[in-house]
Amino acid sequence: MSTPSRTLTLVARPDGVPRDEDFALLANTLPDLNAGQFRVAVRYLSIDPAMRVWMSEQKSYWPPVPLGDVMRAAGIGEIVESQHPKFPLGAWVSGMTGVREQLISDGKGMRRFDASALPHPAWALSVFGATGLTAWFGLTDIGQPKASDTVVISAASGAVGSAAVQIAKNLGCKVIGIAGGPEKCAYVRNELGADAAIDYKNEHVGKALDQHCPGGIDIYFDNVGGEILDAALSRLRMHARVVLCGGISQYNATGKVRGPANYLALISARARMQGFVVLDYLDRADEALAVMAPWAAAGKLSSRIDVLEGLENFAEALRRVYSGANFGKQVVKV
Ligand SMILES: NC(=O)c1ccc[n+]([C@@H]2O[C@H](COP(=O)([O-])OP(=O)(O)OC[C@H]3O[C@@H](n4cnc5c(N)ncnc54)[C@H](OP(=O)(O)O)[C@@H]3O)[C@@H](O)[C@H]2O)c1
């Protein structure tokens, strides 16, 4: 008895923002299980800005998704059939599922988690998944915060940014979030607990940073690159750390990527600017979760989940993170 499913494959390399036509939704069938295998019904897919990089031919920490292959994605799902003793029927798993409805796995790369213990199953993709680990290790390992530090975080209402704001506050830092629009800025201040929020769509970021960080910036956690990175670079305090997490303002660039014009400020500030990739920290996940889980239980760490339904809306979900239409961790409900 074969099982019907659907997969979304990459059929063209996007020029600029991804279009629906860059993907094809295909019907397929899954074979019967062998011993040591289980079948997962994917429930939620993680939408990650870096997907745009994986779709292009540009050199990155992962090879490009080959044309005609299923689109790469992290996901979570429920086991609906099993012949694997460690992955029983009904258990939830997370892993690199790809953009599809169902898959057969032997357990490699899959991690079980207790969805009933989470406010929303997609927390396993957000604050308790790679997103939360990105915020934690980017901030603590690369940023090395001290309690009195002034920390500036861009894309502060987003998945990584919102976790980074709360982590930095819980560690006793002064936190300034940068986000687009009054509603997101109110969320960054009132719900995430930032000391101030800068609306980069309606305020002059440099002047606002001068106002909120009169002594300069100790840590700039950069999710966006471009002009905001430049504004932060020229306001670094001595021995500042610039955490290069992402550069979403540049991912869809059709011309040259904009480099930091103000990088010479690193010299006089004796500052450090360092990139990182969360994949290098996955084997240290327990270290981060040992701190973050009690914070979440105490109401000091939360995650907003933004759900778009339907595999066929994958490209639209991806466009939402580039336009800023998402509010919190963008996921697709399959
Ligand atoms: N290094 C790593 O291992 C790693 C791992 C995961 C993610 N990341 C990076 O972390 C960043 C955030 O990812 P996420 O998943 O948490 O996404 P997200 O912040 O939930 O969504 C992206 C947000 O970026 C903002 N944005 C989009 N275009 C912008 C622009 N031109 N200028 C300023 N802001 C812009 C939008 O917020 P506004 O409405 O506020 O504009 C949007 O909501 C991305 O750069 C991603 O690549 C890095």
The ligand as an ORCA input file, in Angstrom:
! r2SCAN-3c Opt
* xyz 0 1
  N      23.895     32.764     11.408
  C      22.972     31.827     11.577
  O      23.262     30.665     11.887
  C      21.521     32.200     11.394
  C      20.506     31.290     11.734
  C      19.171     31.694     11.588
  C      18.885     32.960     11.076
  N      19.903     33.781     10.731
  C      19.641     35.125     10.205
  O      18.940     35.861     11.185
  C      18.170     36.872     10.541
  C      16.741     36.836     11.076
  O      16.158     35.598     10.690
  P      14.724     35.183     11.253
  O      14.477     33.796     10.843
  O      14.667     35.532     12.690
  O      13.739     36.116     10.423
  P      12.735     37.190     11.012
  O      13.536     38.203     11.750
  O      11.636     36.505     11.748
  O      12.114     37.825      9.706
  C      12.874     38.686      8.947
  C      12.649     40.149      9.374
  O      13.699     40.926      8.826
  C      13.255     42.252      8.696
  N      13.720     42.796      7.406
  C      13.436     42.322      6.174
  N      14.058     43.090      5.236
  C      14.711     44.058      5.916
  C      15.526     45.150      5.518
  N      15.771     45.409      4.227
  N      16.048     45.943      6.480
  C      15.792     45.703      7.784
  N      15.037     44.690      8.228
  C      14.510     43.872      7.301
  C      11.731     42.225      8.759
  O      11.352     42.849      9.965
  P      10.903     44.405      9.990
  O       9.430     44.398      9.767
  O      11.327     44.836     11.320
  O      11.614     45.068      8.859
  C      11.377     40.755      8.821
  O      10.267     40.499      9.626
  C      18.289     36.610      9.049
  O      19.258     37.456      8.495
  C      18.734     35.180      8.992
  O      19.416     34.865      7.798
  C      21.210     33.425     10.884
*
